[in-house]
Amino acid sequence: MQLSKPAPIESEPLKLVDLGMPEHGEGQVRVRVSVCGVCHTDLHTVEGDLALPRLPIVPGHEIIGRIDKVGEGVSRERLGERVGVPWLYSTCGECSFCREGRENLCPNARFTGYHENGGYAEYVVVPEDSAYLLPEGIKDAEAAPLMCGGVIGYRALVLSQAKPGQILGLYGFGNSAHVTIQVARYLGKRVFVFSRTPANRELAESLGAEWTGTAEEKPTELIHAGIIFAPSGPLVPIALKHLRPRGTLALAGITMTDIPSFPYELIYWERTLRSVANSTHEDVRQLLEYAGKIPIKTEVTEFPLEDANKVLRAMKESKIQGGAILKP
């Protein structure tokens, strides 16, 4: 499903095309796609909310499949491995950020389904380092949301600095948050969930949320840390009102509507407001380790690949609970 020109999803800008078999190069592997998760970033890409570095492009960066070919320099033992491919496609490996293990900030980073063709397809070619071995016991469909929403949520959880026994507030409860809550509970955090959708609040409670309500409601206690998943700037001052002194509020979206002005007192008392940018290799490895131990369960609905436009529209209209996957 290829995008030639960004447009509102209602006009169905993704078209089913035959591009032929992609060829791998040195240090790369080819993955036969089993499923590909659908992410809000895909919607931002298709509708042109993000400036696209190339067109046409095949979106999709929550890829699950098996390696069916390896390039020069890649061990043949990797053939047949069941792997996941995330948003971060490649980095330069030479800048100060890469050398410090913060390759998520590499200025020359390239991203799956954005710079390079992604997983809305039958096959995809990626660098060997971007094909992560999946733990046994987790199904392909359940693993797909981990590769972007899950790992970004995990990074946001780490950057929120919530400690065991403290209260973590989650704003919005879609694909990313319903993975994050499972890791947070496993690591001993208390979780409050703020969502406008009753069904999502019920899902949050079933996954261990101690309190649920809308963002405008005052929780029973102030939170120690928070993560905003919804791309809504007006949520920031609302969430800051719920945050204790020295608390951290992490913004997990790749884009967000404008943050309105707010009184200085909301950020005073050493509160921290920070964005979350991409993820590192270690983030993916750590999340997959937890996925096997907990084990993480994800709620997904499966659709055929050719329904990508319809699925993205349903996501835009908040008509999908949990996550969605496309199956070639």
NORNOR-V566977 format. One record per residue. N is the residue number from 1. RES is the residue in three letters. SS is DSSP state (2 for helix, 1 for strand, 0 for the rest). PHI is phi as a letter, one per 40 degrees, with the letter a starting at -180 (* if undefined). OMEGA is omega in degrees with one decimal (999 if undefined). Layout:
{{N:RES:SS:PHI:OMEGA} {N:RES:SS:PHI:OMEGA}}
This chain:
{{1:MET:0:*:-169.2} {2:GLN:1:b:175.5} {3:LEU:1:b:176.5} {4:SER:0:b:-180.0} {5:LYS:0:a:179.0} {6:PRO:0:d:179.8} {7:ALA:0:a:175.7} {8:PRO:0:d:-174.9} {9:ILE:2:c:179.1} {10:GLU:2:c:179.5} {11:SER:2:c:177.4} {12:GLU:0:f:-176.6} {13:PRO:0:c:177.7} {14:LEU:1:c:-178.1} {15:LYS:1:b:177.6} {16:LEU:0:c:-177.5} {17:VAL:0:b:175.2} {18:ASP:0:b:-177.9} {19:LEU:0:c:-175.0} {20:GLY:0:g:-176.7} {21:MET:0:c:178.1} {22:PRO:0:c:-179.2} {23:GLU:0:b:179.9} {24:HIS:0:c:178.3} {25:GLY:0:b:-179.6} {26:GLU:0:c:178.9} {27:GLY:0:g:-178.3} {28:GLN:1:b:174.2} {29:VAL:1:b:173.1} {30:ARG:1:b:-176.8} {31:VAL:1:b:171.5} {32:ARG:1:c:-171.2} {33:VAL:1:c:173.2} {34:SER:1:c:175.5} {35:VAL:1:a:173.8} {36:CYS:1:b:178.3} {37:GLY:1:c:178.5} {38:VAL:1:b:-171.9} {39:CYS:0:b:177.0} {40:HIS:2:d:177.2} {41:THR:2:c:175.4} {42:ASP:2:c:178.5} {43:LEU:2:c:177.8} {44:HIS:2:c:178.4} {45:THR:2:c:-175.5} {46:VAL:2:c:-176.8} {47:GLU:2:c:175.7} {48:GLY:0:g:175.7} {49:ASP:0:c:175.4} {50:LEU:0:b:176.9} {51:ALA:0:c:-173.7} {52:LEU:0:c:-178.9} {53:PRO:0:c:179.3} {54:ARG:0:a:173.1} {55:LEU:0:a:-2.9} {56:PRO:0:c:-178.7} {57:ILE:1:a:172.9} {58:VAL:1:c:-179.7} {59:PRO:0:c:173.7} {60:GLY:0:h:-177.5} {61:HIS:0:a:170.8} {62:GLU:1:b:-165.8} {63:ILE:1:c:172.9} {64:ILE:1:b:179.0} {65:GLY:1:a:179.0} {66:ARG:1:b:177.8} {67:ILE:1:c:-179.6} {68:ASP:1:b:176.8} {69:LYS:1:a:178.7} {70:VAL:1:b:178.7} {71:GLY:0:c:178.1} {72:GLU:0:d:-179.7} {73:GLY:0:g:179.1} {74:VAL:0:b:-179.4} {75:SER:0:c:177.9} {76:ARG:2:c:176.8} {77:GLU:2:c:179.5} {78:ARG:2:c:177.8} {79:LEU:0:d:178.9} {80:GLY:0:g:178.7} {81:GLU:0:c:173.5} {82:ARG:1:c:-170.4} {83:VAL:1:b:172.3} {84:GLY:1:b:179.8} {85:VAL:1:b:-176.3} {86:PRO:0:c:179.4} {87:TRP:0:c:-178.5} {88:LEU:1:c:-175.8} {89:TYR:1:c:-179.5} {90:SER:1:a:175.3} {91:THR:0:b:-175.7} {92:CYS:0:c:-179.5} {93:GLY:0:g:-173.6} {94:GLU:0:b:-176.8} {95:CYS:0:c:-177.8} {96:SER:2:c:-179.9} {97:PHE:2:c:178.9} {98:CYS:2:c:-178.3} {99:ARG:2:c:-179.2} {100:GLU:0:c:-178.7} {101:GLY:0:g:177.1} {102:ARG:0:b:-175.8} {103:GLU:2:c:174.8} {104:ASN:2:c:-179.0} {105:LEU:2:b:-178.2} {106:CYS:0:d:-179.0} {107:PRO:0:c:179.3} {108:ASN:0:b:179.5} {109:ALA:0:c:174.8} {110:ARG:1:b:-171.1} {111:PHE:1:b:-178.3} {112:THR:1:c:179.8} {113:GLY:0:g:-178.1} {114:TYR:0:b:171.1} {115:HIS:0:c:-176.9} {116:GLU:1:b:-179.4} {117:ASN:0:d:-174.9} {118:GLY:0:b:-166.0} {119:GLY:0:c:172.0} {120:TYR:0:c:-171.4} {121:ALA:0:a:178.0} {122:GLU:0:c:-179.3} {123:TYR:1:b:176.4} {124:VAL:1:a:177.3} {125:VAL:1:b:-177.5} {126:VAL:1:a:172.4} {127:PRO:1:c:-178.9} {128:GLU:2:d:-176.9} {129:ASP:2:c:-179.5} {130:SER:2:c:175.5} {131:ALA:0:b:-171.4} {132:TYR:1:c:178.4} {133:LEU:1:c:-178.4} {134:LEU:0:c:176.7} {135:PRO:0:c:174.9} {136:GLU:0:c:173.6} {137:GLY:0:g:176.1} {138:ILE:0:b:-176.3} {139:LYS:0:c:-179.5} {140:ASP:2:d:-177.1} {141:ALA:2:c:-179.2} {142:GLU:2:c:-176.3} {143:ALA:2:c:-173.5} {144:ALA:2:d:-178.2} {145:PRO:2:c:-180.0} {146:LEU:2:c:-168.7} {147:MET:2:c:173.1} {148:CYS:0:b:-179.8} {149:GLY:2:d:-179.1} {150:GLY:2:c:-175.5} {151:VAL:2:c:175.4} {152:ILE:2:c:175.6} {153:GLY:2:c:178.4} {154:TYR:2:c:178.4} {155:ARG:2:c:178.2} {156:ALA:2:c:177.7} {157:LEU:2:c:178.4} {158:VAL:2:c:-177.1} {159:LEU:2:c:177.6} {160:SER:2:c:178.3} {161:GLN:0:g:175.4} {162:ALA:0:c:-177.8} {163:LYS:0:b:176.9} {164:PRO:0:d:-179.4} {165:GLY:0:g:179.2} {166:GLN:0:c:-178.3} {167:ILE:1:c:175.7} {168:LEU:1:b:177.5} {169:GLY:1:c:177.9} {170:LEU:1:b:-178.6} {171:TYR:1:b:-170.2} {172:GLY:0:g:-176.6} {173:PHE:0:b:176.9} {174:GLY:0:b:-175.3} {175:ASN:0:d:-175.2} {176:SER:0:c:-174.3} {177:ALA:2:c:-177.0} {178:HIS:2:c:167.4} {179:VAL:2:c:-176.6} {180:THR:2:d:-177.8} {181:ILE:2:c:-178.9} {182:GLN:2:c:177.4} {183:VAL:2:c:-179.5} {184:ALA:2:c:180.0} {185:ARG:2:c:178.3} {186:TYR:2:c:-178.9} {187:LEU:0:c:171.2} {188:GLY:0:g:177.4} {189:LYS:0:c:168.8} {190:ARG:1:c:-174.6} {191:VAL:1:b:169.7} {192:PHE:1:b:-179.1} {193:VAL:1:b:179.0} {194:PHE:1:b:-179.0} {195:SER:0:a:179.4} {196:ARG:0:c:-174.1} {197:THR:0:b:-179.6} {198:PRO:2:d:-178.7} {199:ALA:2:c:178.8} {200:ASN:2:c:176.5} {201:ARG:2:c:177.2} {202:GLU:2:c:177.3} {203:LEU:2:c:179.4} {204:ALA:2:c:179.1} {205:GLU:2:c:179.7} {206:SER:2:c:179.9} {207:LEU:0:c:172.5} {208:GLY:0:h:177.1} {209:ALA:0:c:-177.2} {210:GLU:0:c:179.3} {211:TRP:1:a:174.1} {212:THR:1:b:178.2} {213:GLY:1:a:175.4} {214:THR:0:c:-178.3} {215:ALA:0:c:-177.0} {216:GLU:0:c:-179.6} {217:GLU:0:c:177.3} {218:LYS:0:c:179.9} {219:PRO:0:c:-178.4} {220:THR:0:c:176.1} {221:GLU:0:a:172.5} {222:LEU:0:c:-177.9} {223:ILE:1:c:177.2} {224:HIS:1:c:-178.9} {225:ALA:1:a:-179.8} {226:GLY:1:a:174.4} {227:ILE:1:b:175.1} {228:ILE:1:c:178.3} {229:PHE:0:c:-178.2} {230:ALA:0:c:-176.5} {231:PRO:0:c:-174.3} {232:SER:0:b:-179.3} {233:GLY:0:d:179.8} {234:PRO:0:c:176.6} {235:LEU:2:c:-174.2} {236:VAL:2:c:178.7} {237:PRO:2:c:176.7} {238:ILE:2:c:-179.1} {239:ALA:2:c:178.5} {240:LEU:2:c:177.6} {241:LYS:2:c:-178.4} {242:HIS:0:c:-170.2} {243:LEU:1:c:178.0} {244:ARG:1:c:171.5} {245:PRO:1:d:-177.3} {246:ARG:1:g:178.2} {247:GLY:1:c:179.0} {248:THR:1:b:175.9} {249:LEU:1:b:-178.2} {250:ALA:1:b:-179.9} {251:LEU:1:b:-168.8} {252:ALA:0:c:-177.7} {253:GLY:0:c:175.9} {254:ILE:0:c:174.6} {255:THR:0:a:-177.4} {256:MET:0:a:173.4} {257:THR:0:c:-174.9} {258:ASP:0:d:175.4} {259:ILE:0:c:-180.0} {260:PRO:0:c:175.9} {261:SER:0:c:179.6} {262:PHE:0:a:-178.2} {263:PRO:0:c:-179.5} {264:TYR:2:d:-177.0} {265:GLU:2:c:-179.6} {266:LEU:2:c:179.4} {267:ILE:0:b:179.5} {268:TYR:0:c:-176.2} {269:TRP:0:g:172.8} {270:GLU:0:f:172.0} {271:ARG:0:c:-178.3} {272:THR:1:b:174.7} {273:LEU:1:b:-175.3} {274:ARG:1:a:175.8} {275:SER:1:c:177.6} {276:VAL:0:b:-175.9} {277:ALA:0:b:171.7} {278:ASN:0:f:179.1} {279:SER:0:a:178.5} {280:THR:0:b:174.8} {281:HIS:2:d:-178.6} {282:GLU:2:c:176.9} {283:ASP:2:d:-178.5} {284:VAL:2:c:-179.2} {285:ARG:2:c:-177.9} {286:GLN:2:c:179.0} {287:LEU:2:c:179.5} {288:LEU:2:c:175.6} {289:GLU:2:c:176.5} {290:TYR:2:c:-178.8} {291:ALA:2:d:178.0} {292:GLY:2:c:-176.7} {293:LYS:2:c:-168.5} {294:ILE:2:c:-19.5} {295:PRO:0:c:179.5} {296:ILE:0:c:174.8} {297:LYS:0:b:178.0} {298:THR:0:b:178.6} {299:GLU:0:b:-176.9} {300:VAL:1:b:173.3} {301:THR:1:b:-175.3} {302:GLU:1:c:178.0} {303:PHE:1:b:173.6} {304:PRO:1:c:-176.1} {305:LEU:2:d:-175.5} {306:GLU:2:c:177.0} {307:ASP:2:c:-174.5} {308:ALA:2:d:179.1} {309:ASN:2:c:-178.0} {310:LYS:2:c:-179.2} {311:VAL:2:c:179.3} {312:LEU:2:c:177.5} {313:ARG:2:c:177.7} {314:ALA:2:c:176.5} {315:MET:2:c:179.3} {316:LYS:2:d:-177.2} {317:GLU:0:c:177.9} {318:SER:0:f:-179.0} {319:LYS:0:b:178.2} {320:ILE:0:b:177.3} {321:GLN:0:c:-175.7} {322:GLY:0:g:-177.6} {323:GLY:1:b:176.7} {324:ALA:1:b:177.1} {325:ILE:1:b:174.8} {326:LEU:1:b:-179.3} {327:LYS:1:b:176.5} {328:PRO:0:c:999}}
